[in-house]
């Protein structure tokens, strides 16, 4: 059974999804070009290109409604890894947790049946 979302829910999901996609694309740009030394400090310098490409792919899948479910799952995994890295290096987990909750919110707004057991 397909659950229909309200017009307000659709608008909210597009605004949040667009904001999150912009955030992830900016983050990936930083990893690639702006601040690669940050990845070196986290001892992830050898992986920064792969991480950035995964972030770009996941955020684009997340942005478009037909592939939003896959993007939601990939970004959830990505943010889980970010939370672990932040915990490992004693950094605040506040921002990655908020971003993860917003990813789930958009996933639910766009696909209300995403979290139901079938």
C-alpha positions in Angstrom: 0.0 0.0 0.0 1.5 3.3 -1.1 1.1 6.1 1.4 0.5 9.6 -0.1 2.4 12.6 1.3 0.9 16.1 1.7 2.0 19.0 -0.5 3.7 20.6 2.6 5.5 17.4 3.2 6.8 17.3 -0.4 8.0 20.9 -0.2 9.7 20.3 3.1 11.4 17.2 1.9 12.7 19.0 -1.2 14.0 21.9 0.8 15.7 19.6 3.3 17.0 17.2 0.7 18.4 20.1 -1.4 20.1 21.5 1.6 21.6 18.2 2.6 22.7 17.4 -0.9 24.5 20.9 -1.0 26.1 20.1 2.3 27.4 16.7 1.2 28.6 18.1 -2.2 30.4 20.9 -0.4 31.9 18.4 2.0 33.1 16.2 -0.9 34.6 19.3 -2.6 36.5 20.0 0.6 37.9 16.5 0.8 39.0 16.7 -2.8 40.2 20.3 -3.3 39.8 22.7 -0.3 41.0 21.0 2.8 42.6 17.6 2.0 44.9 18.0 5.1 42.0 17.4 7.4 41.7 13.9 6.0 45.4 13.4 6.6 45.0 14.4 10.3 42.3 11.7 10.6 44.7 9.2 8.9 42.3 8.9 6.0 44.4 10.7 3.4 44.8 7.6 1.2 41.0 7.2 1.1 39.9 10.8 0.6 39.1 10.4 -3.1 37.1 7.3 -2.6 35.3 8.8 0.4 34.5 12.0 -1.6 33.2 10.0 -4.6 31.0 7.9 -2.4 29.7 11.0 -0.8 28.9 12.6 -4.2 27.2 9.5 -5.5 25.2 9.0 -2.3 24.0 12.6 -2.2 22.9 12.5 -5.8 21.0 9.2 -5.3 19.4 10.8 -2.2 18.4 14.0 -4.0 16.3 12.3 -6.7 12.9 10.7 -5.7 13.3 7.5 -7.7 16.6 6.7 -6.1 16.0 8.3 -2.7 15.6 5.0 -0.9 19.1 4.0 -1.9 20.6 7.4 -1.1 18.9 7.3 2.3 20.6 3.9 3.1 24.0 5.0 1.8 24.0 8.3 3.6 22.9 6.6 6.8 25.9 4.3 6.5 28.2 7.2 5.6 27.0 9.3 8.6 27.3 6.2 10.9 31.0 6.1 9.8 31.3 9.8 10.4 29.9 9.4 13.9 32.4 6.6 14.7 35.3 8.7 13.4 34.2 11.7 15.5 33.9 9.4 18.6 37.4 7.9 17.9 39.1 11.3 17.8 37.1 12.8 20.7 35.2 15.3 18.5 31.6 16.3 19.0 29.1 14.0 17.4 26.4 16.6 17.5 26.6 17.7 13.8 26.7 14.2 12.3 23.8 13.0 14.5 21.7 16.0 13.4 22.5 15.4 9.7 21.7 11.7 10.1 18.3 12.6 11.7 17.6 14.9 8.8 18.5 12.2 6.3 16.0 9.9 8.0 13.4 12.6 8.1 13.6 13.2 4.4 13.6 9.4 3.8 10.4 9.1 5.8 8.8 12.2 4.2 9.5 11.0 0.7 8.9 7.2 1.4 6.5 6.8 4.3 6.6 3.1 3.8 10.4 2.9 4.0 10.5 2.1 7.7 7.6 -0.5 7.6 8.2 -4.2 7.8 6.8 -6.0 4.8 
